[in-house]
Amino acid sequence: MVRLLPIVLAVLCAGLTASAATLREEFDQLLPYLNMEQVRAIYNHYIQTDAQVAEIYSYLQTEDVDRAWVVLISQPELRTITDWTEVRGVSIRDYLNGIAAMLGLTPLAATRTAGQSARSWSAMMEEIRAVSDIDGAYQLAQQFIATPGSEFAELHHMVGELHDVFHEVAEHPDVLRVSSQLRAFGVDVDRILEVIYMFFGWHDH
């Protein structure tokens, strides 16, 4: 499941022909692999029926998480990437604001140009893995990245250049507070970070 995260990040933050596809066309090829409608349905089911997952979801709506979220969305480099994708028909800003609206977090304004507590979470991740072709999405993403002129590859490179920014955000006290609490809930934060670093070629995590 963690292999899904950097792909979604690249989709937020789908090439095999003579001329490179546009970013919107590349995303349209990637999204069916992720089966996001069923993924959302699984999340909603667990939030409504499982006390442990509901507890994590409730925590994600707290002021602590909002402060960490603001640290992320306040980065000017993120604004640069969202503006770049917006003019190419892919609205990362709308996706981020959808997350913000669901959790009651601060929206991103438009610019004018594995312990005991982890069992339920793990079960939910297993269900999501079953409905998503993560390997297929990952392989297709790698094909786009290797295609000269691919806008997805350009986006991947742009995000890859943000190593220092990402590391600074990850080490911010407000973000560390949230990651520590998620670890206490049994969420494998370190594995998530490891896969993100690997996907973007960052080797010093």
Salt bridges, closest charged atoms under 4 A:
ASP28 OD1 - ARG24 NH2 2.87
GLU37 OE2 - ARG40 NH2 2.47
GLU63 OE1 - ARG67 NH1 3.94
ASP64 OD1 - ARG67 NH2 2.24
GLU86 OE2 - ARG93 NH2 3.41
ASP94 OD1 - ARG93 NH1 3.61
GLU126 OE2 - ARG129 NH2 1.99
ASP135 OD1 - ARG3 NH1 2.90
GLU151 OE2 - ARG88 NE 3.55
GLU161 OE2 - HIS157 NE2 3.74
ASP164 OD1 - HIS163 ND1 2.96
ASP174 OD2 - HIS172 ND1 3.95
ASP174 OD1 - ARG177 NH1 2.86
ASP190 OD1 - ARG183 NH2 2.68
GLU194 OE2 - ARG191 NH1 2.84
ASP204 OD1 - HIS163 NE2 2.69
